[in-house]
Amino acid sequence: MKRNVFVLMFLSLFMACEQKPLQFEKLEQFSRIDTMSDNGKPYYYKTDIYIVKNYKDNFQNEPQLV
């Protein structure tokens, strides 16, 4: 009987810790393109800002953000 309780507790903990997929929401109002010139040559820098939902700081999420 005790074994069944421990198995049930483990399964409950395992299901509660299951990570949801990441969701990316782009914030258009903060995205921009900057232009700089260096010795007459133009350089363009694009910046996009996102909100990432369901993020946890772990090695599983890191490759999805790079």
C-alpha positions as CSV (number, residue, x, y, z in Angstrom):
1,M,0.0,0.0,0.0
2,K,2.8,2.4,0.9
3,R,4.5,1.7,-2.4
4,N,1.3,2.7,-4.3
5,V,1.2,6.0,-2.4
6,F,4.8,6.8,-3.3
7,V,4.3,5.9,-6.9
8,L,1.2,8.1,-7.0
9,M,3.1,11.0,-5.4
10,F,6.0,10.6,-7.8
11,L,3.6,10.6,-10.8
12,S,1.8,13.7,-9.5
13,L,5.1,15.5,-9.0
14,F,6.4,14.5,-12.5
15,M,3.2,15.7,-14.2
16,A,3.2,19.0,-12.3
17,C,6.8,19.7,-13.4
18,E,6.1,19.0,-17.0
19,Q,7.2,22.1,-19.0
20,K,4.8,23.8,-21.4
21,P,6.2,24.9,-24.8
22,L,7.6,28.4,-25.1
23,Q,5.4,31.1,-26.6
24,F,7.0,34.1,-28.3
25,E,5.1,37.4,-28.5
26,K,6.7,40.2,-30.6
27,L,6.4,43.7,-29.3
28,E,6.3,45.8,-32.5
29,Q,6.4,49.1,-30.6
30,F,9.9,48.4,-29.4
31,S,11.3,46.8,-32.6
32,R,13.4,49.1,-34.7
33,I,16.1,49.5,-37.3
34,D,19.1,51.7,-36.5
35,T,21.4,53.1,-39.2
36,M,25.0,54.2,-38.5
37,S,27.7,55.2,-40.9
38,D,31.4,54.5,-40.5
39,N,33.7,56.2,-43.1
40,G,30.8,56.7,-45.4
41,K,29.7,53.0,-45.3
42,P,26.2,52.5,-43.8
43,Y,25.6,49.8,-41.1
44,Y,22.1,48.6,-40.3
45,Y,21.2,47.1,-36.9
46,K,17.8,45.5,-36.4
47,T,16.4,45.0,-32.9
48,D,13.4,42.9,-32.2
49,I,11.9,42.6,-28.7
50,Y,9.9,39.6,-27.6
51,I,8.0,38.4,-24.5
52,V,8.7,34.7,-23.8
53,K,5.9,32.9,-21.9
54,N,6.4,29.6,-20.0
55,Y,10.2,30.3,-19.7
56,K,12.3,28.5,-17.1
57,D,16.0,29.1,-16.8
58,N,17.4,25.7,-17.7
59,F,19.4,24.0,-20.5
60,Q,16.3,22.7,-22.2
61,N,15.1,26.3,-23.1
62,E,18.5,27.8,-23.9
63,P,18.8,26.4,-27.5
64,Q,15.4,27.8,-28.4
65,L,16.4,31.4,-27.5
66,V,19.6,31.6,-29.5
